Amino acid sequence: MLSFLSKQWRSFLLAVGFFTRIPVPHLPDFQEQELNHAARYFPLVGIIVGLTGATVFVLTLRVFQSDIAVLLSMAATIYLTGAFHEDGLADSADGLGGGWDSERILTIMQDSRLGTYGAIALFLMLFGKFQLLNALPAQFVAYALIIANAASRLCAVYVMATSNYVKASGKAKPLASKVQVQDILTATVFGLSPMVLLFCYFSTAEVGAGNAVTFFLCMLLPACVVWFWWRQKIQRWIGGYTGDCLGAMQQLTELAFYLGFVAYFGLISKF
């Protein structure tokens, strides 16, 4: 039992160290393949990132207007992750926007320079997050940050589980082998638990069970559409995924979850 817990703690630290700037202890005898088993904790890292953004938002809201608090919370999450996923989004946009076959697309993705497609994608992504979070009632922004950051990383894990890694090397090469079933189940629990907890709250609160179901559908439908669209796109053009594609999936589905939040409040306000 102690050995199992020690292994899980090690996997969690690997996930934190890989996806954030949070300092972690030195892990002796590190093997790249261990990161594949750490995939179960990627959504948990998302919860940590979301909690950080939520904490910054709640604290700064006491001093500043809501839009400034949103901007500071976004800055905090980007700093915490080192813009890891945003970089993947930009590289993916440049590759798929400027490439005409899989080889050319992968070559462009590896180029560290930011191109037109990447710049446009980054601007629209950041501006979209800012606008959608500002469109929410202030008391729900913190919930949205936690839910979206956890569930969007689960979406990236599902890509790993259903597609093949297509590069001989790269930042996601240690994740190239298929994710195990038990890792997927654990990741699903961490990825969906914040959403389920808010769903349960809505079910027992004054809004009632009907609105709780509407909330759950609003959360899942936009993200499912984006997930299938993006997975189909990268499967068609490059035959699988790269680390940049996973980062793009995280960013795109995070935005989709915010869109679902806004859609939910828009729907209930009309009934």
Summary of the structure (lengths in Angstrom):
residues: 271
radius of gyration: 18.5
end to end distance: 52.3
largest distance: 58.8
contacts: 911
relative contact order: 0.14
helix: 79%
strand: 1%
